[in-house]
Amino acid sequence: MKKLLLFVSILILAAFTALCTAAAEDAVSSATLSVNALPQVQENENASVLVVYFSTDDTIRAAALTAADALSADVFEIVPTEPYTADDLNYNKTGTRATVEQRDSGARPGIAVLPESLEQYGTILLGYPIWWGQAPKIIYTFLESVDVSGKTIIPFCTSASSSVGSSDTNLHALADDTVNWLPAKRISNRETAEGIRAWALSMDLPVKEESHLLYIKIGDVALTSTLTDNSSAAALVDLLRQGDVTIDMHDYGNFEKVGELPVTLPTNDEDISTEAGDLILYLGHRFVIYYDHNSWDFTRLGKINDVMQAELKAILGEGDVTVVLSLEE
Ligand SMILES: Cc1cc2nc3c(=O)[nH]c(=O)nc-3n(C[C@H](O)[C@H](O)[C@H](O)COP(=O)(O)O)c2cc1C
C-alpha cells in the first residue's frame, strides 16, 4: 500500500512539475483577477458569511475579495507568522520550505493573528492555493486553532492546473464532525471577476442587504432615518453616494419643511397621511420633512428614527433651516 501511495505521489509530482514551470508563470502573469481592481470589503457587523483565505501571490486573494464583495461577507486573511519568500515557494528546487512542509504531515506553520471569534458566522468560505495537490499546511493550522463547530464550510482553491483532488476532503478530519463541509470549488487562475461573482451568488448564501440609513444633519444634530424600499429612495441613495446634499428648507402649511433637491428623482406616488418624521418626495424634486399631519398623493422616501413630534419641531426650529443629507454619520 505504502509503495502504491509513493508511486501515486511521484506521478502527481512528476505531472505537476512538468506543468508548473509554464503554468505557474502563467498564473502570476496572466491571472485575470487583479488586486489593483479589487473591491473594498468592509467589516459588517451583521454579516453571516466569512471569507477566510491564505494567499502568497494574490490569486486567491483576488478571488476571495471578489466573492466577499458579491456576498457582503467579512474577510479574514491568514497571515503566516513567518512570511513565505520567493525561495520558500520555489517548487523547482528541492528542500524549499513549502515543499518540505507539504511533505510533512505534522507541519503546522504559525499564523500571525487569529480571528477573535467566529461566532457570528454560519458559513465560512475557505480559500487556498493548491500546493502539490493539497491545501497548504497553514490551512491545517487555522482549522485546528479556531472553533468552527456547527458551521458550513465551503472550500475554494486556485491552481495552475490541478483539480481540487483530495485537498478539501483531507481537511475534514481537522474539525469536529458538526461541521457541514460542502465540496470545494476549484477556480482557474484565469477566471474573471464576473465568473467569481457568479459562482459566489450561485450558492444562494444569505446575502446581507446594504442597510439604507440616511443621516439628516441640522447644525450639530444628526437624525437617522430608515429609507423606504422603493426606486425613489434607491435613487436618493445613488445621489448621496456621489456626496452629501445640502438643502435649504422653509416651512410650508404649518406641517412641513420643504426644499429643492439638486436632481429629479423617480416618483412612487400614493395616498399618504403623514406623521411627524415622515420624509416625502413631492413632484420628484422637493424633499419634505413632515412635523405634522397632512394627506396627499406623494412619494414616501423614509422616516426619521426615534424622534417625538415636539423634539423634531425643536430641532428644525422656526423658519428657514439648512439640512445636509448624508449616508455617513
Ligand atoms: C509551492 C507551490 C506548489 C504548487 N503546487 C501546485 C499544484 O500541485 N498544482 C497546481 O496546479 N498548481 C500548483 N501551484 C500553483 C498555485 O496553486 C496557483 O498559482 C495558485 O493560484 C496561487 O495562489 P496565490 O497566488 O493566491 O498564492 C503551486 C504553487 C506553489 C507556490
The ligand as an SDF file (V2000), in Angstrom:
LIG
                    3D

 31 33  0  0  0  0  0  0  0  0999 V2000
    4.6750   25.5620   -3.5120 C   0  0  0  0  0  0  0  0  0  0  0  0
    3.6640   25.5970   -4.6000 C   0  0  0  0  0  0  0  0  0  0  0  0
    3.0940   24.4190   -5.0410 C   0  0  0  0  0  0  0  0  0  0  0  0
    2.1240   24.4470   -6.0510 C   0  0  0  0  0  0  0  0  0  0  0  0
    1.5370   23.2780   -6.4200 N   0  0  0  0  0  0  0  0  0  0  0  0
    0.6180   23.2900   -7.3910 C   0  0  0  0  0  0  0  0  0  0  0  0
   -0.0040   22.0620   -7.8000 C   0  0  0  0  0  0  0  0  0  0  0  0
    0.2130   20.9960   -7.2600 O   0  0  0  0  0  0  0  0  0  0  0  0
   -0.8910   22.1240   -8.8280 N   0  0  0  0  0  0  0  0  0  0  0  0
   -1.1930   23.3010   -9.4610 C   0  0  0  0  0  0  0  0  0  0  0  0
   -2.0000   23.2980  -10.3780 O   0  0  0  0  0  0  0  0  0  0  0  0
   -0.6580   24.4770   -9.0670 N   0  0  0  0  0  0  0  0  0  0  0  0
    0.2490   24.4980   -8.0630 C   0  0  0  0  0  0  0  0  0  0  0  0
    0.8120   25.6650   -7.6680 N   0  0  0  0  0  0  0  0  0  0  0  0
    0.3340   26.9320   -8.2560 C   0  0  0  0  0  0  0  0  0  0  0  0
   -0.6910   27.6130   -7.3490 C   0  0  0  0  0  0  0  0  0  0  0  0
   -1.6600   26.7180   -6.8480 O   0  0  0  0  0  0  0  0  0  0  0  0
   -1.5040   28.7070   -8.0840 C   0  0  0  0  0  0  0  0  0  0  0  0
   -0.6600   29.5470   -8.8220 O   0  0  0  0  0  0  0  0  0  0  0  0
   -2.3460   29.4870   -7.0930 C   0  0  0  0  0  0  0  0  0  0  0  0
   -3.3640   30.1530   -7.8230 O   0  0  0  0  0  0  0  0  0  0  0  0
   -1.5420   30.5010   -6.3290 C   0  0  0  0  0  0  0  0  0  0  0  0
   -2.4020   31.2400   -5.4660 O   0  0  0  0  0  0  0  0  0  0  0  0
   -1.8810   32.5560   -4.7440 P   0  0  0  0  0  0  0  0  0  0  0  0
   -1.3810   33.4570   -5.8600 O   0  0  0  0  0  0  0  0  0  0  0  0
   -3.0650   33.1870   -4.1010 O   0  0  0  0  0  0  0  0  0  0  0  0
   -0.8430   32.1710   -3.7520 O   0  0  0  0  0  0  0  0  0  0  0  0
    1.7520   25.6790   -6.6580 C   0  0  0  0  0  0  0  0  0  0  0  0
    2.3560   26.8470   -6.2270 C   0  0  0  0  0  0  0  0  0  0  0  0
    3.2960   26.8200   -5.2070 C   0  0  0  0  0  0  0  0  0  0  0  0
    3.9050   28.1260   -4.7450 C   0  0  0  0  0  0  0  0  0  0  0  0
  1  2  1  0
  2  3  1  0
  2 30  2  0
  3  4  2  0
  4  5  1  0
  4 28  1  0
  5  6  2  0
  6  7  1  0
  6 13  1  0
  7  8  2  0
  7  9  1  0
  9 10  1  0
 10 11  2  0
 10 12  1  0
 12 13  2  0
 13 14  1  0
 14 15  1  0
 14 28  1  0
 15 16  1  0
 16 17  1  0
 16 18  1  0
 18 19  1  0
 18 20  1  0
 20 21  1  0
 20 22  1  0
 22 23  1  0
 23 24  1  0
 24 25  2  0
 24 26  1  0
 24 27  1  0
 28 29  2  0
 29 30  1  0
 30 31  1  0
M  END
$$$$
